[in-house]
């Protein structure tokens, strides 16, 4: 039985995937957990950094959000695609797509409700559309050619490759370091030369829910959450990862909290510089997430937006009414 036929068979005979997306700090995970508790559901994470073990505070795993109370009894909602690889490795879109389908298949086979939840728009779109991807090996020759080029030069090269490929991968505003840009160029170059997919995977029909949060409220929540995570020991988490032997540049590669806190720990930034630059970067990241989701709508996805400030029960009931 082919992969495509098998998944089409599962999709026609079992529960439709529900996708809950939204920008950082919009309350996606608690909503997904509340919905799962009422629909016999399991959650598939769509977060490109929560796949890494021991990177907990900085990635905002908030695993307590997967525990809900039903009639006074705490219930743990099953979740997938969190803590599945080691820090320092370069997990990628191809690996996520494969891991998603494996977990998704198992959830369907158990006749449970699959709920995809996260803010990495590229990961969400890749599995819903069934992107045809292949694993991309490192290209030492290409890397040697690109070494020493500025981020601006690499960005121009990446844009040209994306144009040739007709690619929506590697949002340029997310490629915020030379290391990330070189890897993106490596992937786009490989895909240009090897257009045939290694493993075809089908598109998935999904009810898509967007959590809509007012811009000013989002900014307020991001700042409060950043302060709380620093109080919870985010700097110590970075120091522990560095002490375990993970190179600083590998942590910087992961961006946002890991980029700025690592630069603080190794002395490149003062604490105030780190906080100010990181706060700005997270606000910009949330804005880019919304830009991606609006782009999904232009690319044909229907997203049902729900006000983040509604009571949880109202949000859950609104989603159930759409199912």
C-alpha positions, 0 to 999 in steps of 0.5 A: 500500500502506498504512503499516499493511499494509506493516509487517504484511507485513514483520513476518509475513515477517521477524524479530521485534523484540527490545526490551532495556530497563532503568534507567540504568547497568544495562548495556543497550547492551553486552548489545544489542551482544553479542546483535546480534553473534550474530544479525546485528542492528542497534540502534535507540536508545530514548533521548530525549537521544542523538538530539542531536549533540555531546551525548555525555558527558552523554547517555551515548552510550558509542559504544564499547559498539557495538564488539564483538570476535569472534575477536579482530577488532573489529566495529562494530554498526550503530546508529540514532537517535543523533546525528540532530538539532542541540542546542537543538532540541526533538525530540519523541515524534512525530518519534521514532516516525516516525524509528523506523519509517523505520529499522525498515523499512530493517533489516527490508528488509535481513533483519537482526535489529532490536534496540530498546534504551534506557531512555526507556519512553515512546518504547519504548511509543509504537512497540510500541503504535503510539501515534496521534500528530500533530506539535504546533506551538507555541501562542504564545497558550497560552504567553502565558497560562501564562507566570508560572505556577509549576511546581505550577500547571502540574503541576495543569493537566497532570494535568487535561489528561491525565485528559481525554485518557486520556493516559499521556504526560508522566510528571509526575515527568519534567516538572521545569521550567516550560518542559517543563511548558508544552510538555507542556500545549501537546501535551496541549491540541493532542491534546484539540482534534485527536484524529485521527492524522496518520499511523497506525502499527501496533503491533509484536510484540516479545520484551521483555527487561528488565535487572534490577539490584539497587537498591544496585548500581545506585546505586553504578554511577550514582555511579561513572559520574557521577564518571567522566564528570565526569573525562572532560570533561562540564563542558567539553562543556557549555561548548563547547555554550554557546560555540557559541551554544546558550542556557543555558535550552535546555540546562537543558530537557534535564534531568539532566546538562545542567540541573545542569552548565549551572547550575554553569557559569553560576554558579547552583550551586557544584560540590559543589551541582551534584554532590550535586543531580545525583547525587540526580536521576539516582537518582530518574530510575532509580527512575522508569524502573523505575516506568514499566517496571512500569507497562508490565507492568500495561498488558499487556506481558510483560517477561522480566527478566534479572539484570544481574550474569550473565556476558554470554554467559549473558545472550545465551544466555538471550535467544536461548533465548526467540527 
